Amino acid sequence: MAIEMVYFAWVREAIGRDGETVDPPDDVTTLGALVDWLAQRGDGYREALGDPDRLRGAVDQVFAPFDASIEGVKEVALFPPVTGG
């Protein structure tokens, strides 16, 4: 299952790219499991994704909790918490 990943702000800077296509293993079925799997891909990923409490996610352009299913999704975005002003 190919998923288009989109990274924003310091997540993008730590990983070193604004997006990529990934094909997680079959046992990666939630947004949280996807983040954990990605964090194992190298130092930049570990820096950006190693503490999920510092992240927010969106699945197919809808904010989603980390226990949300990623089955059949086309796009996942990861970014820091959004603040208002």
Sine and cosine of phi, psi and omega as CSV:
sin_phi,cos_phi,sin_psi,cos_psi,sin_omega,cos_omega
0.00,0.00,0.94,-0.34,0.02,-1.00
-0.99,0.12,0.73,-0.69,0.01,-1.00
-0.81,-0.58,0.75,-0.66,0.12,-0.99
-0.99,0.16,0.87,-0.48,0.04,-1.00
-0.99,-0.13,0.64,-0.77,0.06,-1.00
-0.78,-0.63,0.77,-0.64,-0.04,-1.00
-0.89,-0.46,0.65,-0.76,-0.03,-1.00
-0.82,-0.57,0.42,-0.91,0.13,-0.99
0.83,0.56,-0.71,-0.71,-0.09,-1.00
-0.93,0.37,-0.33,0.94,0.10,-1.00
-0.90,0.44,-0.73,0.68,0.03,-1.00
-0.87,0.49,-0.69,0.72,-0.03,-1.00
-0.90,0.43,-0.68,0.74,-0.01,-1.00
-0.93,0.38,-0.65,0.76,-0.01,-1.00
-0.97,0.25,-0.52,0.85,0.04,-1.00
1.00,-0.02,0.28,0.96,0.05,-1.00
-0.36,-0.93,0.39,-0.92,-0.02,-1.00
-1.00,-0.05,-0.15,0.99,0.03,-1.00
-0.01,-1.00,0.16,-0.99,0.03,-1.00
-0.16,-0.99,0.23,-0.97,0.12,-0.99
-0.97,-0.23,0.78,-0.63,0.02,-1.00
-0.84,-0.54,0.39,-0.92,0.04,-1.00
-0.76,-0.65,0.99,0.12,-0.06,-1.00
-0.93,0.38,0.38,-0.92,0.05,-1.00
-0.90,0.44,0.32,-0.95,-0.07,-1.00
-0.86,0.50,-0.46,0.89,-0.03,-1.00
-0.99,0.15,-0.04,1.00,0.08,-1.00
-1.00,-0.03,0.99,-0.17,-0.15,-0.99
-0.87,-0.49,-0.12,0.99,0.01,-1.00
-0.82,-0.58,0.26,-0.97,0.04,-1.00
-0.87,0.50,-0.67,0.74,0.02,-1.00
-0.89,0.46,-0.67,0.74,0.03,-1.00
-0.91,0.42,-0.58,0.81,0.06,-1.00
-0.90,0.43,-0.70,0.71,0.03,-1.00
-0.88,0.48,-0.70,0.71,0.03,-1.00
-0.87,0.49,-0.68,0.73,0.00,-1.00
-0.90,0.43,-0.70,0.71,0.02,-1.00
-0.89,0.45,-0.61,0.79,-0.04,-1.00
-0.87,0.49,-0.34,0.94,-0.01,-1.00
-1.00,0.05,0.02,1.00,-0.10,-1.00
-0.99,0.13,-0.12,0.99,0.02,-1.00
0.47,-0.88,0.05,-1.00,-0.10,-0.99
-0.86,0.51,-0.74,0.67,-0.01,-1.00
-0.88,0.47,-0.65,0.76,0.04,-1.00
-0.91,0.42,-0.69,0.72,0.00,-1.00
-0.88,0.47,-0.67,0.74,0.03,-1.00
-0.88,0.47,-0.72,0.70,-0.08,-1.00
-0.97,0.22,-0.59,0.81,-0.20,-0.98
-0.91,-0.42,-0.01,1.00,-0.10,-1.00
-0.92,0.39,-0.36,0.93,0.02,-1.00
-0.83,-0.56,1.00,0.00,-0.06,-1.00
-0.86,0.51,-0.35,0.94,0.04,-1.00
-0.90,0.43,-0.31,0.95,0.01,-1.00
-1.00,-0.04,0.11,0.99,-0.12,-0.99
-0.84,-0.54,0.37,-0.93,0.22,-0.97
-0.77,-0.64,0.37,-0.93,-0.01,-1.00
-0.67,-0.74,0.36,-0.93,0.10,-0.99
-0.71,-0.71,0.67,-0.74,0.02,-1.00
-0.91,-0.41,0.87,-0.50,-0.07,-1.00
0.75,0.66,0.72,0.70,0.11,-0.99
0.93,0.36,0.42,0.91,0.08,-1.00
-0.80,-0.60,0.80,-0.60,0.05,-1.00
-0.77,0.63,0.65,-0.76,-0.06,-1.00
-0.60,-0.80,0.57,-0.82,0.10,-0.99
-0.97,0.26,0.27,-0.96,-0.06,-1.00
-0.95,0.31,-0.19,0.98,0.10,-0.99
-1.00,-0.05,0.11,0.99,0.02,-1.00
-0.93,0.36,0.61,-0.79,0.04,-1.00
-0.94,0.35,0.58,-0.81,0.11,-0.99
-0.94,-0.35,0.21,0.98,0.01,-1.00
-0.88,0.47,0.85,-0.53,0.05,-1.00
0.98,0.22,0.08,1.00,-0.02,-1.00
-0.96,0.27,0.42,-0.91,0.03,-1.00
-0.98,-0.21,-0.55,0.83,-0.10,-1.00
-0.64,-0.77,0.65,-0.76,0.13,-0.99
-0.78,-0.62,0.76,-0.65,0.06,-1.00
-0.92,-0.39,0.64,-0.77,0.06,-1.00
-0.82,-0.58,0.69,-0.72,-0.10,-0.99
-0.35,-0.94,0.27,-0.96,0.08,-1.00
-0.94,0.34,0.30,-0.95,0.07,-1.00
-0.83,0.56,0.61,-0.80,-0.01,-1.00
-1.00,-0.02,0.72,-0.69,0.06,-1.00
-0.89,-0.45,0.45,-0.89,0.00,-1.00
-0.97,-0.25,0.14,-0.99,0.02,-1.00
-0.47,-0.88,0.00,0.00,0.00,0.00
